[in-house]
Amino acid sequence: MTRAGAWPATPEALPAPIVDNHCHLEYPAGDEPRTVEDRLAEAAAAGVTRVVQIGCDLDSARWTADAVARFPSMLGGVALHPNDAAVLAAAGEYDAAFAEVAGLARGERIRVVGETGLDFFRTGPEGRDAQVAAFRDHIALAKELGKPLQIHDRDAHAEVIDVLDRDGAPEVTVFHCFSGDAAMARLAAHRGWYLSFAGTVTFKNAHQLRAAAAVTPLSHVLVETDAPFLTPHPRRGAPNAPAQAALTARELSRVLEVDLAELCTTVWNTSHDLYGPW
């Protein structure tokens, strides 16, 4: 999977550092080669000095386990993406794949089980039971290891919450690239879950998502890029990278009506509370 296009300009540096809570740096992106080292250096120049790298298929999970040992600013998460889980289950390959992911998740610098969850946009009804079963496996793994769970939820809000309620959510549960409305944000905050906002919150038509951010306690707000995807406005169409989280942080500061430095410091502290020291 690639994302073509010219790399966007580096945003103005933030007044205090933040963490990119979710990115995929294993994906090649951009028309001009840019290494992981290049992207991390650019991020640091913009004030995004720590990242959580997510590997959500076997190849990227293996890459992540290796990368977090090489890059001090990077921690990792591993899982089987719900769409991949359904395909693996149909091929009779899910159990072996999950066993490998569970082994990688035990790494000291792998601090997240995820992204896992439900995706009813790309997977039809025939794969939904397999997705639910995989989601439940990852929930159990996160609780066994005492590590945060990062959730992928696309067109499946009610079903994701139902599984969490039936199985019991891990102590730290994060909705990656939160896409729900204000009512769901209030419910999540009441349950103690964390909402990670990506570049989508900057999109001009994302009124519902900004309303959700506005009712989320700052203590439960995280910032991410989902790089190389979901590049924030006004850089949409270009490949995304952790540096661009600075644009999302500025928009969240406006929406939540909090000082930008306060937002950055709170997001930084929350990230370290959830994932531990880098």
C-alpha positions in Angstrom: 0.0 0.0 0.0 1.4 3.4 -1.0 0.4 7.0 -1.0 1.6 9.1 -3.9 2.1 12.8 -4.2 4.5 15.5 -3.2 5.4 15.7 0.5 3.6 18.6 2.3 5.5 21.4 4.0 6.6 20.9 7.6 4.1 22.7 9.9 5.1 25.5 12.2 6.6 24.0 15.4 4.2 23.5 18.3 4.9 25.4 21.6 5.3 22.1 23.5 5.9 18.5 22.2 3.2 16.0 21.5 2.9 12.3 20.6 1.5 10.9 17.3 -0.6 8.2 18.9 -1.0 6.1 15.7 1.0 6.0 12.5 2.1 3.4 9.9 5.7 4.3 8.9 6.3 1.0 7.2 4.3 2.1 4.2 6.2 3.8 1.4 4.7 7.2 0.6 5.4 10.2 -1.5 6.8 10.8 -5.0 10.3 11.4 -3.5 12.0 8.8 -1.3 11.8 9.7 2.4 13.2 7.4 5.0 11.7 6.6 8.4 14.6 8.6 9.8 13.7 11.6 7.6 10.0 11.5 8.7 10.9 11.2 12.4 13.4 14.1 12.1 10.8 16.3 10.4 8.2 15.4 13.1 10.6 16.4 15.8 11.2 19.7 14.1 7.4 20.3 14.2 7.2 19.4 17.9 5.9 15.8 17.3 8.8 14.1 19.2 7.3 10.7 19.9 5.3 8.3 17.8 3.3 5.1 18.3 3.9 2.9 15.2 1.1 0.4 14.5 1.6 -2.9 12.6 -1.7 -4.5 11.8 -0.9 -7.4 9.5 1.8 -10.0 9.9 4.4 -8.2 7.7 3.9 -4.8 9.3 3.8 -6.3 12.8 7.2 -7.9 12.2 8.5 -4.6 10.8 7.1 -2.8 13.9 8.8 -5.2 16.3 12.1 -4.5 14.6 11.7 -0.8 14.2 10.9 0.0 17.8 14.2 -1.5 18.8 16.0 0.8 16.3 14.3 4.1 16.9 14.2 5.5 20.4 11.3 7.9 19.6 9.1 5.0 18.5 6.9 2.6 20.5 4.8 0.0 18.8 1.5 -1.8 18.6 0.6 -5.0 16.8 -2.6 -6.8 15.9 -4.5 -8.2 13.0 -6.7 -5.6 11.3 -10.3 -6.7 11.3 -10.4 -6.8 7.5 -7.3 -9.0 7.4 -8.7 -11.2 10.3 -11.8 -12.0 8.2 -9.7 -13.0 5.2 -7.3 -15.1 7.3 -10.2 -16.8 9.0 -11.8 -17.7 5.6 -8.4 -19.2 4.5 -8.0 -21.2 7.7 -4.9 -19.2 8.6 -6.2 -16.9 11.4 -5.1 -19.0 14.4 -1.5 -19.2 13.4 -1.4 -15.6 12.5 -2.9 -14.5 15.8 -0.5 -16.7 17.7 2.4 -14.9 16.0 1.0 -11.5 16.8 0.4 -12.5 20.4 4.1 -13.4 20.6 5.2 -10.1 19.2 2.8 -8.2 21.5 4.9 -9.5 24.5 7.9 -7.4 23.4 9.0 -4.8 25.9 8.7 -1.9 23.4 5.4 -3.1 22.0 3.0 -1.2 24.3 -0.3 -1.5 22.4 -2.6 -4.3 21.2 -4.1 -2.9 18.0 -5.4 -1.8 15.8 -8.3 -4.3 16.2 -12.0 -3.9 16.1 -14.8 -4.0 13.5 -14.9 -2.7 10.0 -18.3 -3.1 8.3 -17.4 -0.7 5.4 -14.9 -3.1 3.6 -16.0 -6.5 5.0 -19.5 -7.7 4.2 -21.9 -9.8 6.4 -20.1 -13.0 5.6 -17.0 -11.9 7.4 -18.5 -10.2 10.4 -18.5 -13.2 12.8 -14.8 -13.7 12.1 -14.2 -10.0 12.9 -16.0 -10.2 16.2 -14.1 -13.3 17.1 -10.8 -11.7 16.3 -11.8 -8.5 18.2 -12.6 -10.6 21.3 -9.2 -12.4 21.0 -7.4 -9.1 20.9 -9.4 -7.8 23.9 -8.4 -10.8 25.9 -4.8 -10.4 24.9 -4.7 -6.8 25.9 -6.1 -7.7 29.3 -3.8 -10.6 29.7 -0.7 -8.5 29.0 -2.0 -5.3 30.8 -1.5 -3.3 27.6 -3.7 -0.6 26.0 -6.1 -1.6 23.3 -6.4 0.5 20.1 -9.7 0.1 18.3 -10.5 0.4 14.6 -14.2 1.2 14.3 -15.6 1.9 10.8 -19.4 1.8 10.3 -19.7 -0.4 13.4 -20.1 2.0 16.4 -22.9 0.1 18.2 -21.4 -3.3 17.5 -18.0 -2.3 18.8 -19.5 -1.0 22.0 -21.6 -4.1 22.4 -18.5 -6.3 22.2 -16.7 -4.1 24.7 -19.6 -4.3 27.1 -20.0 -8.0 26.8 -16.4 -8.9 27.2 -15.3 -6.0 29.4 -13.0 -3.3 28.0 -9.3 -3.4 28.9 -8.3 -0.9 31.5 -6.9 1.4 28.8 -9.1 1.5 25.7 -8.4 4.0 22.8 -10.6 4.6 19.8 -8.1 5.2 17.1 -9.2 7.8 14.5 -12.4 8.4 16.4 -15.3 8.8 13.9 -18.4 8.8 16.2 -20.7 11.7 17.1 -21.1 13.7 20.3 -23.3 11.2 22.0 -20.8 8.4 21.4 -18.0 10.7 22.7 -19.9 11.4 25.9 -20.5 7.6 26.3 -16.8 6.9 25.8 -15.7 9.5 28.2 -18.2 8.2 30.8 -16.6 4.7 30.4 -13.1 6.1 30.8 -12.1 5.4 27.2 -9.8 7.6 25.2 -10.5 9.2 21.9 -7.7 9.8 19.4 -8.4 12.4 16.7 -6.8 12.3 13.3 -6.6 14.8 10.4 -10.3 14.1 9.7 -11.2 16.5 12.5 -9.8 19.3 10.3 -11.9 18.5 7.2 -14.3 21.2 6.2 -17.4 18.9 6.3 -16.5 17.2 9.6 -18.9 19.2 11.7 -20.1 16.1 13.6 -16.6 15.1 14.5 -15.7 18.5 15.8 -18.8 18.4 17.9 -17.7 15.1 19.3 -14.2 16.6 20.1 -15.8 19.6 21.8 -17.5 17.4 24.4 -14.5 15.1 25.1 -12.6 16.0 28.3 -9.1 17.2 27.4 -7.7 14.5 29.7 -9.1 11.8 27.3 -8.0 13.4 24.0 -5.1 12.0 22.0 -3.7 13.2 18.6 -2.7 11.0 15.7 -2.0 11.0 12.0 -2.8 7.5 10.8 0.1 8.4 8.4 0.4 8.1 5.5 -3.4 8.5 5.3 -5.9 11.1 6.4 -3.6 14.2 5.9 -5.1 17.2 7.6 -6.5 20.3 5.9 -5.0 22.2 4.1 -2.6 19.5 3.1 -5.3 17.0 1.9 -4.2 14.9 -1.1 -0.6 14.8 0.0 0.9 11.9 1.8 0.7 12.2 5.6 3.5 11.9 8.1 3.8 12.4 11.9 4.9 16.1 11.5 1.3 16.9 10.3 -0.1 16.0 13.7 0.8 19.6 14.5 -2.0 20.8 12.3 -4.5 18.5 14.0 -3.3 19.7 17.4 -4.0 23.3 16.4 -7.5 22.5 15.3 -8.3 20.6 18.5 -7.0 23.6 20.5 -9.5 25.8 18.7 -12.4 23.3 18.9 -11.8 22.6 22.6 -11.2 26.3 23.3 -8.0 25.5 25.2 -4.6 27.1 24.9 -2.4 25.2 22.4 0.5 24.8 24.9 -1.9 23.4 27.4 -3.4 20.9 24.9 0.1 19.8 23.8 1.3 19.3 27.4 -1.9 17.4 28.3 -1.7 15.1 25.3 2.0 14.5 26.0 1.3 13.6 29.6 -1.7 11.4 28.8 0.3 9.5 26.1 3.1 8.8 28.5 0.6 7.7 31.2 -1.0 5.3 28.8 2.0 3.8 27.1 4.8 4.3 29.5 8.3 5.8 29.0 9.8 5.8 25.6 
